[in-house]
């Protein structure tokens, strides 16, 4: 039967494929327009993010260039003068910095404070977080509420009573005293973070390990710690950055003869107001160390943050 036989009067029946052609063309046009608009919007967002990142890094770049200029060149103009005269850059400031015993010893003192304070918080926080998540003991929930409540206690409230306590037991103006103070104030957040992370581990996995004869310590070291690695790495980065950049606690409790880098730079400003050839490279070095730590553990940090967001 011909197509014209389908309607009275010999008229041809409408072709469904022909009727749908305009809709398909409109859909393709809409899809192309949508992809184009999406691409332009994505490009604009990327350009904006790049510009924002450059503005964010501009002070860091200025500090770096200032640390590579002599005091005379800095007094003649700003750091941006190297754009027209890059030959003015020199490493003499860093050579003088390494010859400054106060700055070099303060860097070692900062490491001696930041590393133990970070490790203690990670170890104690992991053990306490596992206990609060998976061990049954009397008053567990109430004790955890106390730990959470300690998160809102400001550091300034404890300065005077802890100073009196450290003076009585002989820990005032010692590295051990600063480490203990940072550990005490870092533990509430560590316990809160790791407890919530460990609590999301499937119970069946832990029960299977117990059926295989694993004790609590073996279960903690062989199962919980590997699974909680991203959260522990993120916590370690935060704790190290907090301790490294701290000035208030170091100014109160640290040894005045061998202070951390933040206090040492502050003393340089107080004693030598125009000592920019020491201050600029010293400040840049104190900033580079946390950046190196962050980028070294960047993957674990992002994994921990994303895992916490999903959970």
Secondary structure, 3 states (H helix, E strand, C coil): CCHHHHCHHHCCCCCHHHHHHHHHHHHHHHHHHHHHHHHHHHHHHHHHHHHHHHHHHHHHHHHHHHHCCCHHHHHHCCHHHHHCCHHHCCCHHHHHHHCCHHHHHHHHHHHHHHHHHHHHHHHHHHHHHHHHHHCCCCCHHHHHHHHHHHHHCCHHHHHHHHHHHHHHHCCCCCHHHHHHHHHHHHHHHHHHHHHHHHCCCCHHHHHHHHHCCCCHHHHHHHHHHHHCHHHHHHHHHHHHHHHHHCCHHHHHHCCCCCCCHHHHHHHHHHHCCCCHHHHHHHHHHHHHHHHHHHHHCHHHHHHHHHHHHHC
